[in-house]
């Protein structure tokens, strides 16, 4: 299937994101981009969701990089990574396999997984299926869908919008799910990876791919991951925003599912919405470093 790479000049002058990209080959000769900052025994693997990219973690990278190595990839179809122009090319299995290959290619160990949205729907199953590489979990505004659950009305409206709109307004989608008023420069940075409408195929595919009652993809993998999470013995911190109507209801069930999650503070990030990295990035980074220090 046809592939494209976003011209690098689209990423000129990104606000508060001075990081040079690195690249690794995964899947069927697909180029996957990532930011790699800091060093030390601790490794933070920061996974983004729909329709963002590693730029989402720019407020967190400096604090995390003082504590260890920060690796923030762009999933295939997002950021600086290679993109298919046909949404049918995107499957749960594609994203899962390429994430596993990414972790293996960089030979990551003792990883603290930091994941939000699709970063958790993919990252949590990868972590529980490869526990030898993961030391801790930080789950933010995400979940491990059963594939049988009803979705919130707000999510249904979002999916319907993505399906019917002719031009996908990525910046608007990010702003609508963020409590903070984002600058034109920040909104442009979220639009930057998508130099054509065809390049947005991955962003168009992800909403309908969520495993749920009557639809989606990957439910067999996410259900199995939930069973393994129920047996997880390493530290886990469930850290959700209090004002995200789409994922707020996942928080307590996820915290109850993971046995070690209740060992950590019962914390809500106040005044933050779905993209809590935008609304409270510095606070999140400090919470995560404190979590690592106490475990």
N, C-alpha and C positions, 0 to 999 in steps of 0.2 A: 504494500500500500504506500501511497505517496507520503513523503515526509518533508518537513521544513525545519530550518533552524532560524531563529530570530536574529536579524542583523545586530551585531554587537553595539553599533552606534545608538540603538534604541535604549541602551543602558547607561549612556553618558550622563554624568551629573546627577546620579541618584542621591536623594537627600539622606544624610546620616548612614550611608551604606558604602564605605570606601573599600569594600572587600573584593579582592580579585577572585574570579571563579577558578575552580579546578574541574577536571572532567575525568570520567571513567566510562568505559564501554560495558554495557549490560545488554541482556536480551539478545535480540537479533541485530547485533551491531548498532545498538542505539547509544547515543552519547548522552550521558546524564551529568548534569552540572551540580556543583556543591560548593559551599563556603567551608573553609577549614581554618579555624583561628585558635590561638592559644596552644597550650601544651600541658603535659602533666599526666599523672596516673588516672585522673578522672576523665571520662569522655561523655559529653552530652550530645545525643543524637536528636536533633530538633526537626520534627516533621510537620509540614504545613498541610492545609486542607484546601477546600474549594472557595474561591477561584484564585488563590494566592500563590506565593512562592517564598523562597527563603528570606526575601526582603521583610516579611512579616516579623522576623525575629531580630530585627536590627536594634531594638531597644534592650534586648536581653543579652545579646552576644557579648558586649563589653564586660558585664558583671560575671557571666558564666566563664568567659575566657580568662579571667583572673584566677579562677579556681581549677581550670583544666582545659582540655581540648574541646572545641565546639565544632561539630559537623552538622551542617544544615543543607540537605540536598533539595533540589527541585525535582519533583516527580516527573516522569516522562509526560510530556504534554504541557508542562508548566515552566515558568521561569526561563532560564537559559538552556534547559534541556531540550533535546530533539522532540519534535511534535509530529504526530500523524494528522493528516487533514481530513480523515474519515472517522467520524465518531464510533463507527462499528469496530474500529481497530482497538478500542479501549475496552478492556475487560478487568474484572477484579483480579483474575489470575495474572494478567500482564503486570499490573502494578505490584502485586504481591511478589511475583518472581523477580522482578527487577529490583525491588527493595532488598530482598534476600541477597541477590547477587551484588548489590551495592555494598552491603555490610560485609560480605565475604571478600570482595575485591579490596576494600580498605582494611580488612582483617581487624575489625573493631572488636574489642573485648572490654569487659567491666563497664558496660554502657549504661548510663542513665538515660532512658528513653523519655523525651519530652514531646508530647504529641497532642494535637488538637484537631477536631473535625475528622476529615478523612485520614489525617496522620495517625489517629488512634484506631480507626476502623481497619487500617492496614498494619500499623505499627504494633499494636497490642498482640494480634495473632502471630506476627513474626517473632516478637519477643518470647511468647510462651512456647513457641515451637522451636526456638533456638536459645534456651535458657542459659546455655554455657557462655553466651556472649553478652548477656544482659544482667546487670547488677541491681537495677532499680527501675521503677515505673513512675512517671508523672503524667497522669491523664487529665486533660483540660478540655472541657466542653466537647466531649466525644462519647463513644460507647462501643459495645460489641453487639451489633444487632442480632436478634434471634431469627430474623426473616419472617416472623409471624406477628410482629407488633404493628399496631396502628401508628401512623405518624401524626404529629401535631398539625393543626390547621395552618399554622404559619409556614411550616415546611411544605405542605401541599401547595400553598399559594406560590411559594418560591419555585418549586419544581415546575409548576404550570407556566409561570412566567418565563423561565429558561427555555421551555419547550416551544413556546409560541412566538417569542420576540425574534425579529429578523436580525437585529444587530445586538449582540450581548453586551450590555454596559457594565463591564467588569468593575470599574471604579465605583459606580453607583451601588453595585451589590455589596462591595466592601463597606462603603460609607453607611448604607442602610443597616448594617449589622454591627456598627461601631458607635459607642456613645460619644466618643471624641469627634470634634469637627476636624476633618482631615484637610490639609492644605492641597492646593492644586498640584503642587510638586509631588506630594505623596500619592495622590490619586493617579497621577501620570505614571508613577513608578509601578503601580499595580496594573496599569494598562500596558506598560512597556513590553512585556513578553509576547503580546498578541498583535503582531504587525499586520495581520490580515484577519478577516472574519474566519477563514478556513483554519487558521492557527488556533482558534478557540474550541476546536472539536473536543479536546479533552475536558475543558471547562463545561461544555454543553453535556458531555456524557456523564459526568460524576453525579449530579443530582439524581437522575433516574436510576443510577446504579446502586443506590443505597439499598441493602437487603431489607425487605419489609413485607408485610402482608400483601400479596397480589403483585409483587414486582421486585426488581432489583437483581443483583448478582453477588455471588460469594457467600450466601447464607450458610452453606455447609461448612465453610472455613470459619466464619465468625461464630457459629454455634459451638463448634469444637473448641475454639479459643476460649469461649466463656467457661466451658467445663474445665479447661486447664487453668484459667484465672482463679477458679474456685479452689484450686490446690496450690496457688502461688505462695511460696514461703519467704521470698525476698521482700525488701521494703517496697512499699507502694504509697503514693501520695495522690489523692483525688482532689483536684484544685479547680473548681468551677466558678464561673461568673454568676452573680445573682440575678442578672437581667437579660439572660439569653432565653427567649421563649422556645427555641427549637430544642436545645439540649438540656435545659435546666432539670427536666424530669428524669434524665438519665443519671443524675449525680448520686442520689442516695442508693438506688439499686446497684450501681457500679461499686460504690464504697462498701456496701454490704456484701457484694459478691467476692471481693478480693480480701482474703483473711487478714492480711497485714495492714490494710488501709486504715482500719480503726486504731492502729497504733500511732497514727499521725494526727496532728491537730484537725479538728472539725472546722475547716476554713472555707468561707465564701469570699470571693473577690468582689467587693462592693462597688456598685456603680459601673460595672463593666458588662459588655454585651458579648456577642458571639466571638468577635475578634478581640479577646481579652489581651492579647499581646500588644495591640495598639492602645487599648485603654489603660493598661496597668503593666506594661512590659518590665519596667524597672522593679516594681514590687514583686512581680512573678519571679524574676531572676533571683532576687534576694531570698524569697521563700524557698526556691529550689536549692540554692546553695546551703541554706540552713538545714534543709532536709538531708542533703548529702552529708553535711558535717555531723548531724546527730545519728546517722545510720552507718 
